Amino acid sequence: MPNDGTAHRSHHEQSIAVAAYVRRHNARAVPKTDFAPHSPIRTWPTKSPARAP
Protein backbone atom coordinates (compact mmCIF):
# COMPACT_ATOMS: atom_id res chain seq x y z
CA MET A 1 0.00 0.00 0.00
CA PRO A 2 1.23 3.48 -0.77
CA ASN A 3 1.92 5.82 2.09
CA ASP A 4 -0.03 8.74 0.62
CA GLY A 5 -2.98 8.71 3.01
CA THR A 6 -5.24 6.40 0.98
CA ALA A 7 -6.04 2.73 1.23
CA HIS A 8 -6.05 2.29 -2.55
CA ARG A 9 -3.23 0.86 -4.62
CA SER A 10 -3.72 3.15 -7.61
CA HIS A 11 -5.61 6.20 -8.81
CA HIS A 12 -7.80 3.92 -10.87
CA GLU A 13 -8.75 1.82 -7.85
CA GLN A 14 -9.47 4.98 -5.87
CA SER A 15 -11.65 6.44 -8.63
CA ILE A 16 -13.64 3.19 -8.78
CA ALA A 17 -14.21 3.37 -5.01
CA VAL A 18 -15.26 7.03 -5.17
CA ALA A 19 -17.65 6.37 -8.07
CA ALA A 20 -19.22 3.47 -6.17
CA TYR A 21 -19.66 5.69 -3.11
CA VAL A 22 -21.30 8.45 -5.15
CA ARG A 23 -23.66 6.00 -6.87
CA ARG A 24 -24.62 4.46 -3.52
CA HIS A 25 -25.15 7.88 -1.94
CA ASN A 26 -27.24 9.15 -4.85
CA ALA A 27 -29.36 5.99 -4.91
CA ARG A 28 -30.36 6.60 -1.28
CA ALA A 29 -30.81 10.38 -1.56
CA VAL A 30 -34.18 11.96 -0.94
CA PRO A 31 -35.20 15.53 -1.72
CA LYS A 32 -35.06 18.03 1.10
CA THR A 33 -38.46 19.28 2.20
CA ASP A 34 -39.21 22.30 4.35
CA PHE A 35 -35.66 23.54 4.00
CA ALA A 36 -35.51 27.03 5.53
CA PRO A 37 -39.31 27.37 5.62
CA HIS A 38 -39.18 30.91 7.05
CA SER A 39 -36.62 32.25 4.59
CA PRO A 40 -37.60 35.52 2.88
CA ILE A 41 -36.75 33.99 -0.49
CA ARG A 42 -39.88 31.83 -0.19
CA THR A 43 -42.03 34.96 -0.35
CA TRP A 44 -40.55 36.18 -3.64
CA PRO A 45 -42.80 36.14 -6.71
CA THR A 46 -42.81 32.84 -8.51
CA LYS A 47 -42.99 34.38 -12.00
CA SER A 48 -39.76 35.26 -13.76
CA PRO A 49 -39.21 38.97 -14.38
CA ALA A 50 -39.82 40.29 -17.89
CA ARG A 51 -36.78 40.12 -20.12
CA ALA A 52 -35.35 43.24 -21.68
CA PRO A 53 -35.51 43.23 -25.50
C-alpha positions as CSV (number, residue, x, y, z in Angstrom):
1,M,0.0,0.0,0.0
2,P,1.2,3.5,-0.8
3,N,1.9,5.8,2.1
4,D,0.0,8.7,0.6
5,G,-3.0,8.7,3.0
6,T,-5.2,6.4,1.0
7,A,-6.0,2.7,1.2
8,H,-6.0,2.3,-2.5
9,R,-3.2,0.9,-4.6
10,S,-3.7,3.1,-7.6
11,H,-5.6,6.2,-8.8
12,H,-7.8,3.9,-10.9
13,E,-8.7,1.8,-7.8
14,Q,-9.5,5.0,-5.9
15,S,-11.6,6.4,-8.6
16,I,-13.6,3.2,-8.8
17,A,-14.2,3.4,-5.0
18,V,-15.3,7.0,-5.2
19,A,-17.6,6.4,-8.1
20,A,-19.2,3.5,-6.2
21,Y,-19.7,5.7,-3.1
22,V,-21.3,8.5,-5.1
23,R,-23.7,6.0,-6.9
24,R,-24.6,4.5,-3.5
25,H,-25.1,7.9,-1.9
26,N,-27.2,9.2,-4.9
27,A,-29.4,6.0,-4.9
28,R,-30.4,6.6,-1.3
29,A,-30.8,10.4,-1.6
30,V,-34.2,12.0,-0.9
31,P,-35.2,15.5,-1.7
32,K,-35.1,18.0,1.1
33,T,-38.5,19.3,2.2
34,D,-39.2,22.3,4.3
35,F,-35.7,23.5,4.0
36,A,-35.5,27.0,5.5
37,P,-39.3,27.4,5.6
38,H,-39.2,30.9,7.1
39,S,-36.6,32.3,4.6
40,P,-37.6,35.5,2.9
41,I,-36.7,34.0,-0.5
42,R,-39.9,31.8,-0.2
43,T,-42.0,35.0,-0.3
44,W,-40.6,36.2,-3.6
45,P,-42.8,36.1,-6.7
46,T,-42.8,32.8,-8.5
47,K,-43.0,34.4,-12.0
48,S,-39.8,35.3,-13.8
49,P,-39.2,39.0,-14.4
50,A,-39.8,40.3,-17.9
51,R,-36.8,40.1,-20.1
52,A,-35.4,43.2,-21.7
53,P,-35.5,43.2,-25.5
